[in-house]
Amino acid sequence: MPTTAKPARHYSPFGHRPPADPRAALAAIVATGPDSYAELSRMLRRPDHYLRRFVVEGHPRALRVDEHARLAAFFGLSERQLGIRDLWLPPA
């Protein structure tokens, strides 16, 4: 029996220019969407406080690449829209 994946969510709380900081991007998404930090942390198979601690306290210093990619795919965003800045462009 084939399984169907949940459709990507398409949030765009940033307007035209996404924040360069992944914490700010994730905070904006959670503030405007139906998902909580705890739900998103569980999706990453992490403790409920994992993403809240990342955004509010700054721990861990960065999300793992696979976690960041999974969140971007879940929200239907590019990784850059979720706060990874293109290193070849000057910061905004």
ABEGO torsion letter per residue (X at the ends): XBBBBBBBBBBBAAEABBBABAAAAAAAAAAABABBAAAAAAAAGBBAAAAAAAAAAGOBABBBAAAAAAAAAAAGBBAAAAGBBBAABBBX
